[in-house]
Amino acid sequence: MFKDPVHKKYLEYIGLGAEIAIALSIPILAGYWADSFFESTPFLLLTGIVVGIILMLGIFSKVIRNVGKME
């Protein structure tokens, strides 16, 4: 799509931001919905937060491994 390497870097960063946002927000929203459905507030929401943080840490570790390979 873009031939300039600077634009490719921007697209990588935008994709990374979207990946982090999705990995954190979907488990939290699912936990919130499950809490309202099962009336178990706040346990499933807290579970969703923990799952989102674990997914986000996994993404960070993947990025850190890729940075070492790029240099």
PyMOL commands that set and color helices and strands:
alter all, ss='L'
color gray80, all
select helices_A, chain A and resi 5-38+43-70
alter helices_A, ss='H'
color red, helices_A
deselect
rebuild
show_as cartoon
